[in-house]
């Protein structure tokens, strides 16, 4: 328990525009040229502060938009690597738990300042090349969202430490916000460098040590993140990165007696597998592991007859097709009244067809490639299926080509049937299913949106009629953890829109909030009595 100090006030990191002629555009172009010209690098495990390749199969990390270009290679994590990572986390746990909050917080605050300054273009360029993000998408991810996570989490954590109970006469009551007893397993996705870094560092800030298994396709930026944290003063063993597909790592970690928590972002199926494994091992753990997961989504846009056509068109295009539809929050199903579609449908389809996907090093492109062959095959199969379904029309896009990069055209599927697979199944690609409904069916569409998919991550209503907004907010209260009015259903900002969903979309523990950080602390109540009683008798026991 630390003396109460005041960390720097968190403010959202300004987002650069990279407009032609800007200083940041020149800097990022130079960094992209530098990384492109460099030879592929080793991407080792980092276990107990030691950077070393393991004995597993060597795997290449490529640029998804130019998959012949290799950025680096890692070795697939083995059971021995996992055991070493767990041992390192356990070995560092006592000292890290005893480290003052201010010293723990200082590591993240310094990392945030380094990322905001001299590391900015390095992390942004690594994210662009490794994850095929445009400069705009990389900028709002790494650095901006990651800087925000680190700075705001310090402020939220300090609020948690400041929460103390009242004390009666002669008594001092206090709360000791301890780290969990054991280590945390962080399993992170490919699509956001910021999420990949937040999942291990949020538990770390609260005094926990971590085994971190990043996505194989995000390992390039993940390894750079580890180097940044070390430059900021993170001690060895506090976070231990094990690269690879994670199968062998999970076999070891999930069976370990000291597993205290899992911090996860990824597919619903994987999270449910992890939950089942924890359940089957529940009697062997020292404590009940905390399970925190943000998983899939089938995120919606519901328009009303009062919707502004330009607002709706922009929300659909940005919401569905930014970062190739690979955001957990990306719009993938839309319900539009006939009168509004008649006013904006043609323009929307034409603008969709005009979107340029290509090599992200060409800053004129709107998007890049999907992340890998598996993602490409899944999107291509969904599009080819749609072409054979009588109730579906491929109204825009529909092309796909993996000869040089994993490119899938922004695609709009018009459907007469709102119960079609395309409104229920998460494709995680640039595919938007649209159902045009009769103008007077808005309330039934609210029910359709709520019931047709098992997810509940994000959603939006586009309407100028306040009664319609109220109807949607009420009827869709449980259909989205992040609900947007007259905006796209993506782009949550730390400190402004805490992010997470429920149902099959996760545990809704709201990354970027006090609520998430509370999951990584185990509170002890302490009562100290200054003048304790010395007799067991009570006044009512005295004789008359």
N, C-alpha and C positions, 0 to 999 in steps of 0.2 A: 504494500500500500504506500503510495508516494505522497509527498507533500503536493498540494494542489498548485500547479503552475498553469500558465496560459500559453498554449502553442500559437504559432502564427494563424491568423484568421484565414480559413479556406475560401478561396474564390475560384470560380471556373476558369480554366486555362483558355486564353483567347485563341480562336480558331483562325489560322492564316488562310488567305484566299488563293494564293499561288497564281494570281492574275499575271498575264504577260507583262514583263518589265519589273516585276516585284523582286525584292532581294531574296525572299524565301524560294521563289521559283528557280533562281540561279543556283541557290545552295542545293536544293533537292536534285536538280538536273546533274550537278557536278557529282553528288554522292551516288546517284544511279549509275553514272558513267564509271565511277571508280569501282563499284561493286560488280558491275557487269564485266569489267576488264580483269577482275581478280580471278585467280585460280580457285577451284572449289576448296572449302576449308573443312577441317575436322570439326564435328559437333559432338564432343565427348559428353559422357555422364559427368555430373559434378556431385561427388559423394564425399561428405566430410571435408569439403573445400578442395578436394583433389580432382583435377580435370583429367580424365583418362577414359579411353575407349575400353569397352568390355570385350568379351569373347564371342558375343552373338553375331548373327548375320549382319553384314554391312548393307546399309540402305541409303539410297541417294535421295536428296531433297532437291526438287527441280522447280523451275519457274512454270507455273501452270499454263501461262499464256505462250510459253516457248519451251516445251517440255524436253527438248534436247539440251537445254542449258542447265547444268548442274550447279547448284549453289554450295552444297556441302554434303557430307555423308556422316551418318551415325551408325552405331552398332545397336542392334535390337537388344533391349534389356533382358537379362536372364534371371533365373531364380537367385543365383549368387549375387548379381548386381542388386536385386531387391533386398536380399538379406543384409548386404552391406549398407544400403541406404537406410533401412530400419535401424540397424545398429548405430549408424552415425546420428540419426535423429534422436534416438534414445540417449546416446552419449552426450549430446549437447543440451538435452532437455533441462537438467537441473540448473546449469549456469544461466540458460536463457530465461527460465522462469524467475530466477533471482535477479535478473537484470531489471533495473528500474524502467518504469514505463517511459519516462522522458528519454532514456537512452535508446529504447526500442523505437520510439516515435521518431527520434532524430535520424535513424537510418532511412526511414521512408521519406521524411521531409527532405533529406539531402538527395535521395534518389529522384524525388520529384523535381528538385531544382536542376539537377544534372540533366534530366530528360527534357525539361523545359528549355535548357540552354545548349551546352555543347554536344549532348547525345541526341538532340532532336532529329536531325536529318538522318543520322545512322539508323535509328529505330524506325522512322517512317519509311526509309528506303528498303530496309529489310522486310518490313511488312508488305510493302508494295510488291517486291519481287517474289517473296516466299508464299504470299497468300493471294496474289493477283488482285490487289486493291488499287484503285485509282488514287491519285494524290489526295483528293478530297476525302475519300473513305479512309485512307491511311491516317490522314491528319486528325480526323475526329476520333479515331481509335487510339493510335499511338503516334503522337504523344498525348493528345488532349484528355481523353477519357482516363487513361492510366494516371496521368498527373492528378486528375481530379479524384480518382479512387484513393490515391496515397494521401493527399492533403485532407480530403474530407473525412476519411476513415480515422485519421489522427484526432480530428475534432470530435467525431462521434464517440470514439473510445474514451476520450477525456470526459465527455458527458456521462458515460457509463460509470467511470471511476468516481465521479462527483456525486453520484446518487447514493445517499446515505440515509439511514433511518433516524427517527426521532429518539431522544434519550430522556427517560424519566429522572426524577430526583435520585441522586446517588448512583446513577448508572450511566455508562457510556456504551452505546450500541454502534457498531460499525459493520460495514460489508467489505469483505476481502474478495475481489474479483480474480479468482485464480485461473490459470490455464487449465485445460483438460488434462486428465491424468493418462498420459500416453502420447501418441503422435497422431497427426492428421494426414490423411491421404488426399491429395489434390489431383484431380483428373480434369484436364482442361481441353478446350476445343480448338479447332483450327481457325475459326472465323474472326476472332478478336484477340489481338495481342494484349489488350487491356484486361479482358476477362481472364486470359491465360496467366497474367501476372497477379491479378487481384485474388484469385482463388488460393494460392499459397500464402500471399502476404497478409491477407486479412486475419487468418488464424495466427500467423507469426507475430503480428502486432499485439495480439492479446496474450502473448507469452508462450505459444505453442511452437513445437518443431514439426517439420513437414517433410513428407516424401511427395515429390511432384512428378507426375507423369504427363507431360504435354502431348498434344496430338503430333503424330509423326510429321504431318505436313506443315506444322507450325514450329518445328524444332529450330529453324534458322533464327527466328526472332526470339524464341524462348531462351536459347543459349545466350543471345546478346543481353536479354533481361537478367540472367544470372550474373553476367559480368558487370552489369550496371549496379546490381544490388551489392556485389562484392566491393565495387569502387566506392559505394556509399557507406561501407563499414559493416556490412552484415557478417557476423562471425561464421566460421566453418561449421557445417552440420546443422545449421538452423533450417535451411531449405536444401534438400538433396534432390537433384534433377536426375531422373532415369529416363532415357530416351527409348522410343520403340512403340510397338503396338500395345503393350501393357498386359498381355495375356499372362505371361510368366510373373510379371510384377504383381498383378492382382492375386494370383494364386498364393503368393507368399504373404502379401500385406493383409488380405482379408482373413487369413488364418492366424494372424499374430495376436497373441493375448493382449498386447498393448495398443491395438487400434482404438483410437478414441473418437475419430470422426472422419467423415468423407465429405469433401467439398467438390461438387461435380457440376460441370456443364457439358451436355452432349445429348445423345439420343435417348428417347424414352425407353427403348428396349434395353439399352446398356444400363441405365439407372435402375430399372426394375430387376435386372440380373444382379447388380450389386446389392440391392436391398434383399433379394432372396438369399444370397450368399451370407450376408450378415445375419439374417434370421436363422439360417441353418447352423451358424457358429455361435449363436447368442450366449450359450452357456459357458463358453470358454473365455469370453472377454472380461477384463478387469472392471470395466465400466460399460454402460450401454452406449455404443457409438452414436454420435450425432450424425444424422444423415441430412445433408443440405444439397438439393439438386435443382437446377434449372434445365429443362429438357426441351421437348419439341413444341411445335406450334402449327396451327392451321389458321393463321391470323386473318381477320376479316375487315372489310370495309362495307358498311351498310349506308346506302344513300337514301334520302327522302326526296319527295317531289320538290321540296324547297331548296335542294342543294344547289350551290353555285357551280355551274358546269366546269369553270376554270379551276376552282378549288378541287373539285373531284378529280379532274383529269390529272392535275399535278400530284395529288395524293396517291393516285393509283400508280403513276409512272415511277415516282420516287420511292413509294412504299414497296412496290413489287420488284423493281428492276435495278435499284442501286445494289451494288455488290452482288450482282447476278442472283438475287433472291436468296442469298446464303446467310442472311441475318435470321436469328431465331424469331425476330419480330416482323419479318418481311410479310407484306400483304400477299396472300395466295388465293383468296376467294373474295368475290365482290358481288353485291346484290344491288341492282340499280333499277329504279322505276323506268318504265317505258318512255315517259315524256322527257325525262332527263337524258336517257340514252339517245333518243332521237336528236337531241340538241348537241351532244358532245361525243357520241360514239365514233363517228367517222374521224373527227380530229384526233381523238385518243388513239385509234388504231393506226392512223398515219404517223403520229408522233412516235408511237412504239416501234413501228417499222423503220423509222429514221434513226433510232438510237444506235450509236456506234460502239460495238464491243471489239476490243483488240488488245494489242500489247500495251500494258499500263505505262510503259516508258514513253509512249506517245500521249502527252497530257491532254490531247484533244478528245480522247475516248471517254465515253460515258461509263463504260464498264470493261471488265476483263474476262478471264476464263473461270469456269468452275474449278474446284480445287484439285481434282484428280480424276483418273479413269473411272473409278467407281461412281463418283458423282455424275460424271458425263453420261455413263451408261444408264443410270437411273433416270436422268432427265430425258435422254433420248428415247428410252422405252416408254415413258409417260406420253411423250409427244406422238410416237408412232401408234400407241394404243388409241389416243384420241382421234387419230385420223381414221380409225376403223369403227368408231362408235357412232351410230346414226344420230344420236341426240347431241353430239358435239360437233362444233365447227372450229377449225384452226383459223381464227380471224386475223391474226397477226403473227409474224415470225414462223416458227416451226422448223427452222433449219438447225443443223448441228454438224460440227466437223472437228475431229480430233487429230487431224494430220500434223499440225504444228503446235497447236494448243488445244485445251479442252473447252472449245467454244460452243455455247448453246445460245441461239438467238432469243431475245426477249419474246415470249410467246403468250398470246391471249387465246384462251379456249372459251368460246361461247357455248353455253349449255341450256337446253330446254328443261333439263332435269337437275334440280338443285340437290338431289340425293346421289348424284354420280360420284364415283370414286375421287374425281378431281376436286371435290369440295370437302373430302374427308381425309384423304391421304396426304401426308407431308412429303413433298417431292424435294424440297430444299434446293431449288433451282429457280431460274427465271421464268416461271410458269404461273400465270394468273388465270383462274377459272372465274368466269363472269356469268351470272344469271340475271336476265332482264325480266322483271316481274310487273304485273299490272299495277297501275298507280295506287289503287285503293287497297293493296295487300300489304301495306307497311307493317301492321301489327303482326300479321302471320309470318312475315319475313323475320321479325324480331325473334319469334319462336323458332323459326327454321335455323337462324344463325346460332342460337343457343343450343340446339339439340343435335345438329347434324355432324359435328366433329367432337371428338373426345378431349380436345385440348382447350386450354383457357389461358393463353399467354397475353396476346395483345389484340386490340380491335379498335375500330374507329367508326363514328357516325358522322356523316356529312349532311348537315341540315341547317337552314336558317330559321326554321319554325321551332320555337322553344318547346312547344308541347311535344313535338316529335323527338327532340333531344331528351326530354324527360322520360318519355316512353322507352326509348332505347336504353337510357342509363338504368332504368328500373328493371326492364326485362332482361338486360344483359349484365346484370350486376355480378354474376358468377362466371360469365363467359370470358372475361379478360382480367388479368391482374393489372395491366396497364391499359387504360381506356382513353381514347383521344376524341376530341370534339373538333371537327373541321380541321383536321390535320392527318397526315399519314400515321400509321400505327407503329412506326419505328423511330429511332433516334432519341431514346431516353438519355437524359443528362444527369450525371451524378450530382446529388444535392438538390435536384429539382424534381426528377421523376424516379424514385427508387424502383428497381426493376425486378420483376418476377411474376410467375403465374402459378395456377393451381391445376386441379384435375390431372390430366396426363402431362401437363406442362411443368410439373415440379412441386416443390414444397413451399413456394412463395415466400422465401425468407429475405427477399428484397436486398439484392446486392446494392452497395452504396448507401447503407443506412445503419442506424443503431441496431435494428432488428437482426441483421445478419451477424454483426459482431457479437451480439449477445449469445449466439449459438456456440461461440468459441471460448466462452468463459464459464467456469463453474463456481457459483457464488457461495462463499462461506460467511455465515453470520457470527459475529463475535459480540458477546455481552460481558462487560467488565463492571463488577459491583465494587464501589469504593469502600463502603462500610457494611460488610456482609452481616447477616443475622448470625447470632451465636446461640440461639435457642430454638428448638423445634416446636415450641408451644405457640398457639395463636391466642389472641385476646378472648375470643368467644369461649375458650376452654376454662376460663377462670370461674371459680365458684361464686354464688350469689353473696 
